[in-house]
Amino acid sequence: MFTGIVEETGIVNTIVPSDQAIRLAVEANRCTRGLKPGDSLALNGCCLTVVKLTARGRLRLVWFDLLRETWERTNLQFARPGTELNLERPLRADGRLDGHFVTGHVDGLGRISRWERAGQDHVLEIAAPPEVMRYVVDKGSIALDGISLTVAGVSRKGFRIWIIPHTFEVTVLRQRQLGDAVNLEADILGKYVEKLLGRRGRM
């Protein structure tokens, strides 16, 4: 479980594809403290298992093995060496919940349809698939590339959010452009409510 509060941005160092999986190495700093093989780490909101940690000079590399399905269902498929990724370690049992509950399971890919500055802030509009939009509500929470954000407006095929300067500066959003793909995870509370109401309707 994560909170959607990005700890740092890491840099893709190595991508080694194969028929069954993709091996990915990411340069990280803060998130490597206490990290060991078998631990989880969220990359752009996608929960992955650490398989190895290595060092190359001053670089600390975290290695992951991704199934083809994970690769193709997330925007990690567009990553190249040098691409920056949002990183977050799992929530500790005694930790603060500053964002919202984020599972690290990406529901779908959205596309940036509007991305412009508005005063000191930025306004971001996302075109999202139906399987995500069914859970998006005005003033609700959504994870975008692993960032916990508040929905500021909803349309039939997308939603709008506002980005404050701090979020823009410390996440990969500062590199995003129109048309870019973003990982989306809807609030899990909405999924549980839908399932509960569905069961009641069949009783």
ABEGO torsion letter per residue (X at the ends): XBAGBBABBBBBABBBBBAABBBBBBBBBAAABGBBBGBBBBBGGBBBBBABBBBBEABBBBBBBBBAAAAAABAAAABBBGBBBBBBBBBBAABBBABBBBAGBBAEBBBBABBBBBEABBBBBBBBBAAAAAABBBGBBBBBGGBBBBBABBBAABBBBBBBAAAAAABAAAABBBGBBBBBBBBAAAAAAAAAAAAAAAX
